[in-house]
């Protein structure tokens, strides 16, 4: 099964990336995922179920520890019978 995760962390800071956003980005970029798109207002990553779920767990823990007050995420099944 393949998954796509979309996420944002808050609070926002338009002047520079807050520590929680940097932590989340580092987790996603280090994970063994097939596609990663990091942007100022939203981030997307795709891969196999296990790598995505492990990255989401790590992302939540590290972003919250780094000061995130809210993490919004959505996980979708893609391919192999899921939506495209």
HELIX and SHEET records of a PDB file:
HELIX    1   1 UNK A   19  UNK A   30  1                                  12    
HELIX    2   2 UNK A   49  UNK A   65  1                                  17    
SHEET    1   A 4 UNK A  35  UNK A  38  0                                        
SHEET    2   A 4 UNK A  43  UNK A  48 -1                                        
SHEET    3   A 4 UNK A   2  UNK A  10 -1                                        
SHEET    4   A 4 UNK A  70  UNK A  78 -1                                        
END                                                                             
